[in-house]
Amino acid sequence: MPTYDFECSSCGHQEEIFQSMSASSTKQCPQCDAENCFTVVFLTAPISFVKGEVKTIAQQADRNTKNMGSYELQEKRLKDEISDSVSKQKRETRDRHKAIVSMTPQQQQHWIKTGEKP
């Protein structure tokens, strides 16, 4: 038997109820005792799993990762870490160049002589 979320339309009381699928979807509210106002609502989306053929890119990526050997997986993670550090260095270099280009000629000369940003 599944668990359903019920909500009262008059007082707003919410409760999870364990009942059969053939049971009524409207009930009496246990909080305010109002008739036919305690109805089924979906607070969380139902989760379903389908076995078989892969349908999305994310499913394919998960499947490929599961099928990798431990050495391949370690190598892939190492490459990802290296590419992250390289992109961080490129981003820092680009930011530094932007700062230099935005300086006036006097500020650039000051920075070249002293090594300090004006």
The first five atom37 places (N, CA, C, CB, O) and aatype in JSON, in Angstrom:
{
  "aatype": [12, 14, 16, 18, 3, 13, 6, 4, 15, 15, 4, 7, 8, 5, 6, 6, 9, 13, 5, 15, 12, 15, 0, 15, 15, 16, 11, 5, 4, 14, 5, 4, 3, 0, 6, 2, 4, 13, 16, 19, 19, 13, 10, 16, 0, 14, 9, 15, 13, 19, 11, 7, 6, 19, 11, 16, 9, 0, 5, 5, 0, 3, 1, 2, 16, 11, 2, 12, 7, 15, 18, 6, 10, 5, 6, 11, 1, 10, 11, 3, 6, 9, 15, 3, 15, 19, 15, 11, 5, 11, 1, 6, 16, 1, 3, 1, 8, 11, 0, 9, 19, 15, 12, 16, 14, 5, 5, 5, 5, 8, 17, 9, 11, 16, 7, 6, 11, 14],
  "atom_mask": [
    [1, 1, 1, 1, 1],
    [1, 1, 1, 1, 1],
    [1, 1, 1, 1, 1],
    [1, 1, 1, 1, 1],
    [1, 1, 1, 1, 1],
    [1, 1, 1, 1, 1],
    [1, 1, 1, 1, 1],
    [1, 1, 1, 1, 1],
    [1, 1, 1, 1, 1],
    [1, 1, 1, 1, 1],
    [1, 1, 1, 1, 1],
    [1, 1, 1, 0, 1],
    [1, 1, 1, 1, 1],
    [1, 1, 1, 1, 1],
    [1, 1, 1, 1, 1],
    [1, 1, 1, 1, 1],
    [1, 1, 1, 1, 1],
    [1, 1, 1, 1, 1],
    [1, 1, 1, 1, 1],
    [1, 1, 1, 1, 1],
    [1, 1, 1, 1, 1],
    [1, 1, 1, 1, 1],
    [1, 1, 1, 1, 1],
    [1, 1, 1, 1, 1],
    [1, 1, 1, 1, 1],
    [1, 1, 1, 1, 1],
    [1, 1, 1, 1, 1],
    [1, 1, 1, 1, 1],
    [1, 1, 1, 1, 1],
    [1, 1, 1, 1, 1],
    [1, 1, 1, 1, 1],
    [1, 1, 1, 1, 1],
    [1, 1, 1, 1, 1],
    [1, 1, 1, 1, 1],
    [1, 1, 1, 1, 1],
    [1, 1, 1, 1, 1],
    [1, 1, 1, 1, 1],
    [1, 1, 1, 1, 1],
    [1, 1, 1, 1, 1],
    [1, 1, 1, 1, 1],
    [1, 1, 1, 1, 1],
    [1, 1, 1, 1, 1],
    [1, 1, 1, 1, 1],
    [1, 1, 1, 1, 1],
    [1, 1, 1, 1, 1],
    [1, 1, 1, 1, 1],
    [1, 1, 1, 1, 1],
    [1, 1, 1, 1, 1],
    [1, 1, 1, 1, 1],
    [1, 1, 1, 1, 1],
    [1, 1, 1, 1, 1],
    [1, 1, 1, 0, 1],
    [1, 1, 1, 1, 1],
    [1, 1, 1, 1, 1],
    [1, 1, 1, 1, 1],
    [1, 1, 1, 1, 1],
    [1, 1, 1, 1, 1],
    [1, 1, 1, 1, 1],
    [1, 1, 1, 1, 1],
    [1, 1, 1, 1, 1],
    [1, 1, 1, 1, 1],
    [1, 1, 1, 1, 1],
    [1, 1, 1, 1, 1],
    [1, 1, 1, 1, 1],
    [1, 1, 1, 1, 1],
    [1, 1, 1, 1, 1],
    [1, 1, 1, 1, 1],
    [1, 1, 1, 1, 1],
    [1, 1, 1, 0, 1],
    [1, 1, 1, 1, 1],
    [1, 1, 1, 1, 1],
    [1, 1, 1, 1, 1],
    [1, 1, 1, 1, 1],
    [1, 1, 1, 1, 1],
    [1, 1, 1, 1, 1],
    [1, 1, 1, 1, 1],
    [1, 1, 1, 1, 1],
    [1, 1, 1, 1, 1],
    [1, 1, 1, 1, 1],
    [1, 1, 1, 1, 1],
    [1, 1, 1, 1, 1],
    [1, 1, 1, 1, 1],
    [1, 1, 1, 1, 1],
    [1, 1, 1, 1, 1],
    [1, 1, 1, 1, 1],
    [1, 1, 1, 1, 1],
    [1, 1, 1, 1, 1],
    [1, 1, 1, 1, 1],
    [1, 1, 1, 1, 1],
    [1, 1, 1, 1, 1],
    [1, 1, 1, 1, 1],
    [1, 1, 1, 1, 1],
    [1, 1, 1, 1, 1],
    [1, 1, 1, 1, 1],
    [1, 1, 1, 1, 1],
    [1, 1, 1, 1, 1],
    [1, 1, 1, 1, 1],
    [1, 1, 1, 1, 1],
    [1, 1, 1, 1, 1],
    [1, 1, 1, 1, 1],
    [1, 1, 1, 1, 1],
    [1, 1, 1, 1, 1],
    [1, 1, 1, 1, 1],
    [1, 1, 1, 1, 1],
    [1, 1, 1, 1, 1],
    [1, 1, 1, 1, 1],
    [1, 1, 1, 1, 1],
    [1, 1, 1, 1, 1],
    [1, 1, 1, 1, 1],
    [1, 1, 1, 1, 1],
    [1, 1, 1, 1, 1],
    [1, 1, 1, 1, 1],
    [1, 1, 1, 1, 1],
    [1, 1, 1, 1, 1],
    [1, 1, 1, 0, 1],
    [1, 1, 1, 1, 1],
    [1, 1, 1, 1, 1],
    [1, 1, 1, 1, 1]
  ],
  "atom_positions": [
    [[0.84, -1.18, 0.0], [0.0, 0.0, 0.0], [0.89, 1.25, 0.0], [-0.95, -0.01, 1.21], [1.85, 1.32, 0.76]],
    [[0.56, 2.21, -0.84], [1.37, 3.43, -0.94], [1.01, 4.46, 0.13], [1.2, 4.05, -2.31], [-0.05, 4.4, 0.77]],
    [[1.91, 5.41, 0.3], [1.7, 6.53, 1.22], [1.29, 7.75, 0.4], [2.98, 6.84, 2.06], [1.93, 8.07, -0.61]],
    [[0.23, 8.43, 0.82], [-0.27, 9.6, 0.13], [-0.16, 10.82, 1.03], [-1.73, 9.39, -0.33], [-0.26, 10.71, 2.26]],
    [[0.04, 11.98, 0.42], [0.04, 13.25, 1.14], [-1.36, 13.85, 1.01], [1.14, 14.24, 0.6], [-1.88, 13.99, -0.09]],
    [[-1.95, 14.2, 2.14], [-3.27, 14.83, 2.15], [-3.16, 16.23, 2.71], [-4.27, 13.99, 2.98], [-2.3, 16.51, 3.55]],
    [[-4.03, 17.12, 2.23], [-4.06, 18.49, 2.72], [-5.51, 18.94, 2.84], [-3.26, 19.44, 1.79], [-6.34, 18.66, 1.98]],
    [[-5.8, 19.63, 3.93], [-7.14, 20.15, 4.16], [-7.28, 21.49, 3.45], [-7.43, 20.29, 5.69], [-6.44, 22.38, 3.6]],
    [[-8.35, 21.63, 2.68], [-8.54, 22.88, 1.95], [-9.08, 24.0, 2.84], [-9.49, 22.66, 0.78], [-9.0, 25.17, 2.48]],
    [[-9.62, 23.66, 4.0], [-10.16, 24.71, 4.86], [-9.14, 25.19, 5.9], [-11.41, 24.22, 5.56], [-9.04, 26.4, 6.14]],
    [[-8.39, 24.27, 6.54], [-7.46, 24.72, 7.59], [-5.99, 24.61, 7.18], [-7.68, 23.91, 8.84], [-5.13, 25.16, 7.86]],
    [[-5.68, 23.89, 6.07], [-4.31, 23.78, 5.58], [-3.49, 22.69, 6.24], [0.0, 0.0, 0.0], [-2.29, 22.59, 5.99]],
    [[-4.11, 21.86, 7.07], [-3.4, 20.77, 7.75], [-2.91, 19.76, 6.71], [-4.32, 20.07, 8.8], [-3.64, 19.41, 5.8]],
    [[-1.65, 19.3, 6.86], [-1.07, 18.31, 5.95], [-0.69, 17.08, 6.75], [0.17, 18.89, 5.21], [-0.26, 17.16, 7.9]],
    [[-0.86, 15.91, 6.09], [-0.56, 14.65, 6.77], [-0.3, 13.57, 5.73], [-1.71, 14.24, 7.72], [-0.91, 13.57, 4.66]],
    [[0.61, 12.64, 6.05], [0.85, 11.48, 5.2], [-0.01, 10.34, 5.7], [2.35, 11.08, 5.19], [-0.04, 10.05, 6.89]],
    [[-0.71, 9.68, 4.77], [-1.59, 8.58, 5.15], [-1.25, 7.37, 4.31], [-3.09, 8.97, 4.98], [-1.1, 7.47, 3.09]],
    [[-1.13, 6.24, 4.96], [-0.82, 4.96, 4.33], [-2.14, 4.28, 4.04], [0.12, 4.07, 5.24], [-2.82, 3.84, 4.97]],
    [[-2.52, 4.19, 2.75], [-3.82, 3.59, 2.42], [-3.74, 2.87, 1.1], [-4.92, 4.66, 2.38], [-2.79, 3.05, 0.34]],
    [[-4.74, 2.04, 0.82], [-4.77, 1.29, -0.44], [-5.11, 2.23, -1.59], [-5.8, 0.13, -0.36], [-5.64, 3.32, -1.39]],
    [[-4.8, 1.79, -2.8], [-5.05, 2.61, -3.98], [-6.54, 2.75, -4.27], [-4.34, 2.02, -5.19], [-6.95, 3.72, -4.91]],
    [[-7.34, 1.82, -3.81], [-8.77, 1.86, -4.09], [-9.54, 2.71, -3.08], [-9.33, 0.47, -4.12], [-10.74, 2.92, -3.26]],
    [[-8.89, 3.18, -2.04], [-9.56, 3.99, -1.02], [-9.94, 5.36, -1.57], [-8.67, 4.14, 0.23], [-9.4, 5.79, -2.59]],
    [[-10.85, 6.03, -0.9], [-11.33, 7.33, -1.32], [-10.2, 8.37, -1.26], [-12.51, 7.77, -0.44], [-9.35, 8.33, -0.37]],
    [[-10.23, 9.3, -2.22], [-9.19, 10.34, -2.25], [-9.6, 11.57, -1.45], [-8.9, 10.73, -3.69], [-8.79, 12.49, -1.3]],
    [[-10.83, 11.61, -0.93], [-11.26, 12.71, -0.06], [-11.72, 12.12, 1.27], [-12.41, 13.55, -0.72], [-12.36, 11.07, 1.29]],
    [[-11.4, 12.79, 2.34], [-11.72, 12.31, 3.68], [-12.1, 13.46, 4.58], [-10.54, 11.55, 4.27], [-12.13, 14.62, 4.16]],
    [[-12.4, 13.11, 5.82], [-12.66, 14.11, 6.85], [-11.34, 14.53, 7.47], [-13.64, 13.57, 7.94], [-10.5, 13.68, 7.78]],
    [[-11.14, 15.83, 7.64], [-9.88, 16.36, 8.19], [-9.79, 16.0, 9.67], [-9.8, 17.91, 8.0], [-10.73, 16.25, 10.42]],
    [[-8.67, 15.41, 10.12], [-8.51, 15.07, 11.53], [-8.27, 16.3, 12.42], [-7.37, 14.1, 11.7], [-8.44, 16.22, 13.63]],
    [[-7.89, 17.42, 11.82], [-7.6, 18.64, 12.59], [-8.86, 19.45, 12.87], [-6.58, 19.52, 11.83], [-9.16, 19.78, 14.02]],
    [[-9.62, 19.76, 11.8], [-10.79, 20.63, 11.96], [-12.11, 19.9, 11.8], [-10.72, 21.76, 10.97], [-13.17, 20.51, 11.95]],
    [[-12.08, 18.59, 11.49], [-13.26, 17.74, 11.32], [-14.19, 18.19, 10.2], [-14.04, 17.69, 12.61], [-15.38, 17.85, 10.22]],
    [[-13.7, 18.94, 9.23], [-14.52, 19.34, 8.09], [-14.66, 18.15, 7.14], [-13.9, 20.56, 7.35], [-13.72, 17.38, 6.96]],
    [[-15.84, 18.0, 6.54], [-16.12, 16.88, 5.64], [-15.66, 17.17, 4.21], [-17.62, 16.57, 5.64], [-15.78, 18.3, 3.74]],
    [[-15.13, 16.17, 3.53], [-14.74, 16.19, 2.11], [-13.8, 17.35, 1.74], [-15.98, 16.28, 1.26], [-13.88, 17.88, 0.64]],
    [[-12.93, 17.73, 2.65], [-11.98, 18.8, 2.33], [-10.54, 18.29, 2.42], [-12.18, 19.99, 3.28], [-9.62, 19.0, 2.03]],
    [[-10.33, 17.08, 2.93], [-9.0, 16.5, 3.1], [-8.69, 15.69, 1.85], [-8.93, 15.6, 4.39], [-9.1, 14.54, 1.74]],
    [[-7.97, 16.3, 0.89], [-7.76, 15.67, -0.41], [-6.28, 15.38, -0.66], [-8.3, 16.57, -1.53], [-5.4, 15.94, 0.0]],
    [[-6.03, 14.5, -1.62], [-4.67, 14.09, -1.97], [-3.97, 15.23, -2.7], [-4.69, 12.8, -2.86], [-4.54, 15.84, -3.61]],
    [[-2.74, 15.53, -2.3], [-1.89, 16.51, -2.98], [-0.53, 15.86, -3.23], [-1.73, 17.83, -2.13], [-0.16, 14.9, -2.56]],
    [[0.2, 16.38, -4.2], [1.52, 15.86, -4.49], [2.55, 16.86, -4.0], [1.7, 15.58, -6.02], [2.83, 17.86, -4.67]],
    [[3.12, 16.6, -2.82], [4.15, 17.47, -2.26], [5.51, 17.14, -2.85], [4.2, 17.33, -0.73], [6.33, 18.03, -3.04]],
    [[5.74, 15.87, -3.14], [6.98, 15.45, -3.79], [6.62, 14.65, -5.03], [7.87, 14.61, -2.83], [5.67, 13.87, -5.02]],
    [[7.36, 14.85, -6.07], [7.09, 14.15, -7.32], [7.42, 12.67, -7.16], [7.89, 14.76, -8.48], [8.41, 12.33, -6.51]],
    [[6.61, 11.79, -7.73], [6.91, 10.37, -7.66], [8.17, 10.05, -8.45], [5.73, 9.55, -8.17], [8.43, 10.64, -9.5]],
    [[8.94, 9.1, -7.94], [10.19, 8.7, -8.58], [9.97, 7.35, -9.24], [11.36, 8.63, -7.56], [9.42, 6.43, -8.64]],
    [[10.41, 7.24, -10.48], [10.29, 5.95, -11.16], [11.61, 5.65, -11.87], [9.1, 5.96, -12.17], [12.3, 6.55, -12.34]],
    [[11.92, 4.4, -11.93], [13.13, 3.95, -12.59], [12.73, 3.02, -13.72], [14.11, 3.25, -11.59], [11.87, 2.16, -13.56]],
    [[13.36, 3.21, -14.87], [13.08, 2.36, -16.02], [14.37, 1.68, -16.41], [12.48, 3.18, -17.21], [15.37, 2.34, -16.71]],
    [[14.34, 0.37, -16.41], [15.52, -0.36, -16.85], [15.44, -0.54, -18.35], [15.65, -1.72, -16.14], [14.36, -0.57, -18.93]],
    [[16.58, -0.66, -18.95], [16.58, -0.88, -20.38], [17.51, 0.08, -21.08], [0.0, 0.0, 0.0], [18.6, 0.38, -20.59]],
    [[17.08, 0.55, -22.23], [17.9, 1.39, -23.08], [18.11, 2.77, -22.48], [17.27, 1.5, -24.46], [17.2, 3.33, -21.85]],
    [[19.29, 3.32, -22.67], [19.62, 4.65, -22.17], [18.93, 5.69, -23.03], [21.16, 4.87, -22.16], [18.94, 5.59, -24.26]],
    [[18.31, 6.7, -22.38], [17.53, 7.71, -23.11], [18.18, 9.09, -23.13], [16.17, 7.82, -22.51], [17.94, 9.87, -24.06]],
    [[19.01, 9.4, -22.13], [19.59, 10.74, -22.06], [21.11, 10.68, -22.01], [19.05, 11.5, -20.84], [21.69, 9.62, -21.77]],
    [[21.74, 11.81, -22.23], [23.2, 11.89, -22.17], [23.69, 11.64, -20.75], [23.69, 13.28, -22.67], [24.72, 10.99, -20.56]],
    [[22.96, 12.15, -19.76], [23.36, 11.95, -18.36], [23.33, 10.47, -17.99], [22.45, 12.74, -17.42], [24.22, 9.98, -17.29]],
    [[22.31, 9.75, -18.46], [22.23, 8.31, -18.2], [23.4, 7.59, -18.87], [20.89, 7.74, -18.7], [23.97, 6.66, -18.29]],
    [[23.75, 8.01, -20.08], [24.88, 7.39, -20.79], [26.18, 7.65, -20.05], [24.97, 7.92, -22.23], [27.02, 6.76, -19.93]],
    [[26.36, 8.88, -19.54], [27.58, 9.22, -18.8], [27.67, 8.4, -17.52], [27.61, 10.72, -18.48], [28.75, 7.9, -17.18]],
    [[26.56, 8.27, -16.8], [26.56, 7.45, -15.58], [26.9, 6.0, -15.9], [25.21, 7.53, -14.88], [27.66, 5.36, -15.17]],
    [[26.33, 5.5, -16.97], [26.58, 4.11, -17.37], [28.05, 3.9, -17.73], [25.67, 3.72, -18.56], [28.65, 2.9, -17.35]],
    [[28.61, 4.86, -18.47], [30.02, 4.75, -18.86], [30.94, 4.81, -17.64], [30.39, 5.85, -19.86], [31.92, 4.07, -17.56]],
    [[30.63, 5.7, -16.69], [31.44, 5.82, -15.48], [31.39, 4.54, -14.67], [30.95, 7.01, -14.63], [32.42, 4.1, -14.14]],
    [[30.23, 3.93, -14.57], [30.1, 2.66, -13.82], [30.89, 1.55, -14.48], [28.63, 2.26, -13.7], [31.41, 0.66, -13.8]],
    [[30.97, 1.58, -15.82], [31.67, 0.52, -16.55], [33.18, 0.71, -16.59], [31.13, 0.44, -17.95], [33.9, -0.2, -17.0]],
    [[33.66, 1.88, -16.18], [35.1, 2.14, -16.19], [35.8, 1.32, -15.12], [35.39, 3.63, -15.99], [35.24, 1.03, -14.06]],
    [[37.02, 0.96, -15.41], [37.84, 0.31, -14.4], [38.37, 1.35, -13.43], [0.0, 0.0, 0.0], [38.27, 2.55, -13.69]],
    [[38.92, 0.91, -12.31], [39.38, 1.86, -11.3], [40.55, 2.7, -11.81], [39.8, 1.11, -10.03], [40.64, 3.88, -11.48]],
    [[41.45, 2.11, -12.63], [42.57, 2.89, -13.15], [42.1, 3.93, -14.15], [43.6, 1.96, -13.81], [42.59, 5.06, -14.15]],
    [[41.14, 3.57, -15.0], [40.6, 4.54, -15.96], [39.9, 5.68, -15.24], [39.63, 3.85, -16.94], [40.02, 6.85, -15.63]],
    [[39.17, 5.35, -14.2], [38.43, 6.35, -13.45], [39.39, 7.31, -12.74], [37.5, 5.68, -12.42], [39.16, 8.52, -12.72]],
    [[40.48, 6.78, -12.16], [41.47, 7.63, -11.51], [42.13, 8.56, -12.53], [42.53, 6.77, -10.81], [42.35, 9.74, -12.25]],
    [[42.45, 8.03, -13.71], [43.08, 8.82, -14.76], [42.15, 9.94, -15.22], [43.47, 7.92, -15.94], [42.59, 11.07, -15.44]],
    [[40.86, 9.63, -15.38], [39.88, 10.64, -15.8], [39.75, 11.74, -14.76], [38.51, 9.98, -16.05], [39.71, 12.92, -15.11]],
    [[39.7, 11.38, -13.49], [39.59, 12.37, -12.42], [40.84, 13.25, -12.37], [39.36, 11.68, -11.06], [40.73, 14.45, -12.14]],
    [[42.02, 12.66, -12.57], [43.26, 13.42, -12.58], [43.26, 14.43, -13.73], [44.47, 12.48, -12.69], [43.66, 15.58, -13.54]],
    [[42.82, 14.01, -14.93], [42.75, 14.92, -16.07], [41.78, 16.06, -15.8], [42.34, 14.17, -17.34], [42.05, 17.2, -16.16]],
    [[40.65, 15.75, -15.16], [39.67, 16.79, -14.83], [40.26, 17.81, -13.86], [38.41, 16.16, -14.23], [40.04, 19.01, -14.01]],
    [[41.02, 17.33, -12.86], [41.65, 18.24, -11.9], [42.68, 19.13, -12.59], [42.32, 17.45, -10.77], [42.76, 20.32, -12.3]],
    [[43.47, 18.55, -13.51], [44.48, 19.32, -14.23], [43.82, 20.38, -15.09], [45.37, 18.4, -15.09], [44.26, 21.53, -15.11]],
    [[42.75, 20.01, -15.81], [42.08, 20.98, -16.68], [41.43, 22.09, -15.85], [41.03, 20.28, -17.55], [41.37, 23.23, -16.31]],
    [[40.96, 21.77, -14.65], [40.4, 22.8, -13.77], [41.47, 23.78, -13.34], [39.74, 22.16, -12.55], [41.24, 24.99, -13.31]],
    [[42.67, 23.26, -12.99], [43.74, 24.16, -12.56], [44.24, 25.02, -13.71], [44.9, 23.36, -11.95], [44.59, 26.18, -13.52]],
    [[44.29, 24.45, -14.92], [44.72, 25.21, -16.1], [43.72, 26.31, -16.4], [44.88, 24.28, -17.33], [44.11, 27.44, -16.69]],
    [[42.43, 25.99, -16.34], [41.43, 27.02, -16.62], [41.45, 28.12, -15.55], [40.03, 26.39, -16.7], [41.19, 29.28, -15.85]],
    [[41.77, 27.75, -14.3], [41.89, 28.76, -13.25], [43.06, 29.69, -13.54], [42.06, 28.09, -11.87], [42.95, 30.91, -13.35]],
    [[44.18, 29.13, -13.99], [45.34, 29.95, -14.32], [45.04, 30.87, -15.5], [46.55, 29.06, -14.65], [45.43, 32.04, -15.5]],
    [[44.33, 30.36, -16.5], [43.96, 31.18, -17.65], [43.04, 32.31, -17.23], [43.29, 30.32, -18.73], [43.17, 33.44, -17.71]],
    [[42.11, 32.02, -16.35], [41.17, 33.04, -15.87], [41.93, 34.13, -15.11], [40.08, 32.4, -14.97], [41.63, 35.31, -15.28]],
    [[42.9, 33.74, -14.26], [43.68, 34.72, -13.51], [44.51, 35.59, -14.45], [44.6, 34.03, -12.5], [44.6, 36.8, -14.26]],
    [[45.11, 34.98, -15.47], [45.91, 35.72, -16.45], [45.03, 36.7, -17.21], [46.61, 34.76, -17.43], [45.42, 37.85, -17.43]],
    [[43.84, 36.27, -17.61], [42.92, 37.14, -18.34], [42.49, 38.31, -17.46], [41.68, 36.34, -18.8], [42.41, 39.45, -17.94]],
    [[42.21, 38.05, -16.19], [41.83, 39.13, -15.28], [42.96, 40.14, -15.09], [41.41, 38.55, -13.93], [42.72, 41.34, -15.02]],
    [[44.21, 39.62, -15.0], [45.36, 40.5, -14.86], [45.52, 41.38, -16.09], [46.63, 39.68, -14.62], [45.79, 42.58, -15.98]],
    [[45.34, 40.79, -17.28], [45.45, 41.56, -18.53], [44.35, 42.63, -18.61], [45.37, 40.63, -19.74], [44.6, 43.75, -19.06]],
    [[43.15, 42.27, -18.19], [42.06, 43.25, -18.19], [42.38, 44.42, -17.27], [40.74, 42.6, -17.75], [42.11, 45.58, -17.61]],
    [[42.96, 44.12, -16.12], [43.31, 45.19, -15.18], [44.38, 46.1, -15.78], [43.8, 44.6, -13.84], [44.32, 47.31, -15.62]],
    [[45.37, 45.52, -16.46], [46.44, 46.31, -17.06], [45.9, 47.2, -18.19], [47.55, 45.39, -17.6], [46.26, 48.37, -18.28]],
    [[45.05, 46.64, -19.02], [44.5, 47.38, -20.15], [43.61, 48.53, -19.67], [43.7, 46.45, -21.07], [43.54, 49.57, -20.33]],
    [[42.95, 48.35, -18.54], [42.05, 49.39, -18.04], [42.81, 50.53, -17.34], [41.04, 48.79, -17.09], [42.2, 51.54, -16.99]],
    [[44.13, 50.38, -17.13], [44.92, 51.43, -16.46], [45.26, 52.56, -17.43], [46.22, 50.84, -15.88], [45.33, 52.36, -18.64]],
    [[45.45, 53.72, -16.88], [45.95, 54.86, -17.67], [47.45, 54.64, -17.9], [45.68, 56.24, -16.94], [48.06, 53.84, -17.2]],
    [[48.04, 55.34, -18.86], [49.48, 55.18, -19.1], [50.32, 55.48, -17.85], [49.92, 56.09, -20.23], [51.32, 54.81, -17.6]],
    [[49.93, 56.49, -17.06], [50.67, 56.82, -15.85], [50.57, 55.67, -14.84], [50.13, 58.13, -15.23], [51.56, 55.33, -14.18]],
    [[49.38, 55.07, -14.71], [49.2, 53.95, -13.78], [50.02, 52.74, -14.25], [47.7, 53.57, -13.67], [50.6, 52.02, -13.43]],
    [[50.07, 52.52, -15.56], [50.86, 51.41, -16.09], [52.34, 51.61, -15.78], [50.65, 51.27, -17.61], [53.03, 50.67, -15.38]],
    [[52.84, 52.82, -15.96], [54.24, 53.1, -15.65], [54.52, 52.89, -14.17], [54.61, 54.53, -16.06], [55.55, 52.32, -13.81]],
    [[53.63, 53.35, -13.33], [53.78, 53.15, -11.88], [53.82, 51.66, -11.54], [52.63, 53.84, -11.11], [54.62, 51.23, -10.72]],
    [[52.95, 50.89, -12.17], [52.88, 49.45, -11.91], [54.15, 48.76, -12.38], [51.65, 48.84, -12.6], [54.66, 47.86, -11.7]],
    [[54.68, 49.17, -13.55], [55.91, 48.57, -14.08], [57.09, 48.88, -13.17], [56.2, 49.06, -15.51], [57.92, 48.0, -12.91]],
    [[57.19, 50.14, -12.68], [58.32, 50.53, -11.83], [58.26, 49.91, -10.45], [58.37, 52.02, -11.69], [59.27, 49.43, -9.95]],
    [[57.1, 49.9, -9.84], [56.99, 49.46, -8.44], [56.44, 48.05, -8.26], [56.12, 50.42, -7.69], [56.7, 47.4, -7.25]],
    [[55.69, 47.57, -9.25], [55.07, 46.25, -9.12], [53.78, 46.28, -8.31], [0.0, 0.0, 0.0], [53.19, 45.24, -8.02]],
    [[53.34, 47.49, -7.94], [52.11, 47.64, -7.17], [51.03, 48.23, -8.04], [52.35, 48.53, -5.95], [51.28, 49.07, -8.9]],
    [[49.82, 47.78, -7.8], [48.69, 48.38, -8.51], [48.42, 49.74, -7.9], [47.43, 47.46, -8.44], [48.43, 49.89, -6.68]],
    [[48.17, 50.75, -8.75], [47.89, 52.09, -8.22], [46.51, 52.18, -7.6], [48.02, 53.13, -9.33], [46.12, 53.24, -7.11]]
  ]
}
